[in-house]
Structure formats: structure tokens, C-alpha cells
Amino acid sequence: MVELRQHLAEIPIFAKMSAGEIDRLIKYAAYREYDRGEFICSEGEAWPKVILIAFGRIEWSMLSADGKRQVIFDLGAGSTAWGHTLFDEKPMPASLEVMERSGIYQWNSETIIPLLFENPHAMWAVTQMLITIMRRVRNIVYGFAFHPVSGRLAGFLLQHYQPANGQIVARDLTLDEMAAFVGTTRELISKILYYYAEQEAIKVSRNEIVFLNIGKLRDMADPD
């Protein structure tokens, strides 16, 4: 469990806890590996748990009224996810879906809640984390309300890849996955990517993206 101890030390909430409290977390951690396409929890179910991602990638996603999947944001190695049910005992408003093979440590409410009540500094760190998530979701909602699809895709590419001019990156997302992030269809994503290529902002192939002009992409992401 040396690896788990190292992960916990890098997370602000758990870094506030004593050595004895960390020992309790390690003792009661349940570890499992998930394959792509599996769900850690599903929208509408009760899930009073906390997870830590040892490796891999998962996504928070929701279904619209017409059944369309919308990605809220994704989480990678070293990230945590805290079930809403843990705090209000109500069903989950979103799902956690595994996007690539992932190793997950998990704790239930019987382990986490007493530790938080015993440690006000850790509880305060949880509050800060939740506020940060609320602000992040607010920006996502704002983007859907006020930015056209082309701008949302440009912003997503900049955020996801953090590219520099001339950088070549592997296309690690399918058209469907990009569409889920920006709330549109794979067909429109394909057209917009080719439009970016025509504007010489990027160069696209089946396996990679070359970022030719970051300035142009930023202008598309925020035309105002």
C-alpha cells in the first residue's frame, strides 16, 4: 500500500489528516480495476462513496431528457470523486463512466464521514473542493449557454491538450467522445475540425492533431 499512501499525501483533503487517520484509510480501502465502458456509479442510484483514481481515466456524464449523453468533465490519475449521496443521501445526478482501463481505490461513508467529523481541516478542504467543482461546472454551463459549438470545441481542445504551437498530439478521443464533451454530434465535430484545418489552426489526421496556430484557436474559443 506504499503507492496508496503516496497518492493520499498528494491530495489536499487527505494531506490534512494524521498518520493514524491515513492508516485507517489504507486499511479500509477497497481496490478494483475497471475496463473501458464500465460504470463506477450510475445516474439515479444512491452512491455514498469516495474514490481515488490510481491510474486510468473516468468521466462524469449525464443523460438529457432525450437520452443524449453529455460529459461534464473527466478525471485522471490522482483525482478523487465524492458521491453526492455521501452528503445529502439522495440519488446521484450524474454517472461515473470508465473511459480507459482504470485502477480505483474506494471507501464507503462509514469510513469517510467519521474521519471528516474528527478533522475540521480536512472538512474545510472538502468544502473548498466542492466550491471549485461548482465553479468549474458553472463555466461549463455558461459555455453551453453563450458559446457556439465551434467555440466550445476550440476551448475544449485547448483545455484537454494544453498545446503549444507546432505540437503534435495523439488523438486520444473519438469524435463521439468530443461530441459528448461539447454537447453536439460526431458529424458536426468532424466538420468543425476540418474547418479549423482550413483556417490553418490545426492539422488533423486519423491518429494525431498538429496545433499550427494556438492564437487562432483561442480566438475561435473566445471570439469576443
N, C-alpha and C positions, 0 to 999 in steps of 0.2 A: 503493500500500500504506500510505498515511498512516493510513487507517481501521484497518487491522490493527494497526499499531504502537500506536495509541491503545487498542485492545481489550487487547492484551497487557500494556500498562502498568497496567491496572486489575485484573489477575488476580494474586493473591499469589505463585503459583509463578513466573510469568514475570517479575514485578517484581523477583525476586531475581537475575535474570540480567543480564549485562553488555550493553552496547550491541552488541558484536560477536556475542554469542550471540543477541540479538534479531534481528540482521541475518540470521543463519543460519536462524532460524525463518521469517522473512519470505521468504527465498529459496526455501525448500523447501515452503512452504505450498501445498497443492492446494485450490482453491476450487471449490465446486459448489453449485448451488441445487436444492432438492428440493421436490416437490409433496406436498400432504397425502396420506397413505396409503402413501408410500414408506418403505422401511426403510433406515436407515443401516447397521445390522448386525442379524442375527437370532440369537435364542437357539439355542445349539448349534454355532455356527460360530466359527472362530478369527478374532479381530479385534484384532491388536496395534497399535492406533492411538489417537490422541488427536484430539478435535475441539474447535473453538471455534465457538459459535453467533453469527454476526454479526447475524442477525435471524430472527424466527420462534419456533416452539415445538416441542419434541420431548418424547417420554415414554419412560422406562424401563418396560418391561412384561414380564410373564412369563405363561406358559400353565400352568394347573393340570393335574393328571392327567386330568381330564375335559374338557380343551380350553377351559376358561373363561379369558378374558383378565383379568389383574389388573395394574393400573397400580401401580408402586412410587412414583414421583414424576415430576414434569415439570421441564423445563429451558427457560429463556427466553434472550433475547439477552444476551450477555456471559458465559454459562455455558460450562463445559467438561465433557467426558465422557472418561474414561480407560478404555480397554478392559482388562478383566481379563486377557485373553490377553497383554497387554504385560508383566505381572508374573509370571505362572505358566505361560504357554504352553499353557493349557487352554482349551476352548471357552467361549464366553460363556454366563453363566447367565440372561441376560435380553436383550431386544431393544430397540433404539432406533428408535422409530417417529415419523415426522413428522406432527404434528397440524395444522400450518398451513404455508404456503409458507415455506421457511427457506433462509438462506444459511449455508453451513458451510465453515470452514477445517479442513483435515485434515493430520495429519502421521503418518508411519509410525514404527515402532520404530527404524529405522536413523538417523533424525534426532533423536528424543526421548531415547533411552537414553544416548547419549554426552554430551548436554548435562547430563543429571541426574548422571551419574558425575563430570563436571567441576565440578559446582556443589553442594556439600553443603547449602547454604542452600535451594536450590530442592528438593533431595531431601527435606529436612526439611518443607518446605511441602507436598509431595506426601503425606507421612505424615500431617500434620495434616488435610489434605483428606479422606483416606481414613477417618480416625477420625471426622470429622464426619459423613461419609456413613453409616458403621456405626451411629452413634448415631441418625441420622435413620431408618434402616431399622429399628432396634430399636424406636423409638417406633411405627412403623407396625405392626410385628408385634405389639407389646403392645396396640395399639388393636384389632386383629383378634381377639386372644385374649380381651380383657376388656371391650370396649365393644360394646353392641348396635348394630345398623345405624343406628338413628335418631341415636345419639350420634356415630357415626363421620361421618355426613353433616353434622351440625351443625358438628363440628370441621373438616371439610374446607371447608365454605363460609366459615367464619371465616378459615381459613388462606389459601384461594385468593383471596378478595376483600378481606381486611383492611378490613372495612367500618366505618362509623360509623353511629350512629342516624340514620335518615332518609335514608341514602344510597341512591341508585338506581344499579344497575349493569346493564350489558348481559349477557344470558345467553349467554356465550361458549362454553358447554359443552352438549352434548346430554345427554339422560337416559342414553343408553348410556355416554357418557364419564364422567358422575358415578358410574354404577354400577360402572364399571371401577375407579375410584379407591377406592371403599369396599367392593368385593367383594360385590355383590348384583346384582339385576336392575333393568331400567329401570322395570318395573311397580311394584316396591317403592319405588324412588326417587320416582316420581310420587305415590304415596300419602303418603309421608313429607313431601314438600314441601307437599302440601295440609294435612297435619296441622299443620305449622309455621304455615301461613296461618290455620288455625282457632284456633291459640293466639296469633295476632296477633304472632308473632315476625317474620314476613316477609309480603310481599305478592308473589304470583307472577303473571306474565303470560307469554305466549309469547316475548316479546322481552326482558324485564327482570325483575329482582328488586329489591324495595324492602325494606331492612332496617329494620324498625319498632322492634324491641326486641333489642338486642345482648345484654343481660343474660339474657333468656330463652333465647336461642340458646346462650350459654355454659353455662347451667345444663343444657340438653339435652346438650351436648357432654361435660360432666363432672358427672353427677348426684350424685356423692359429694362 
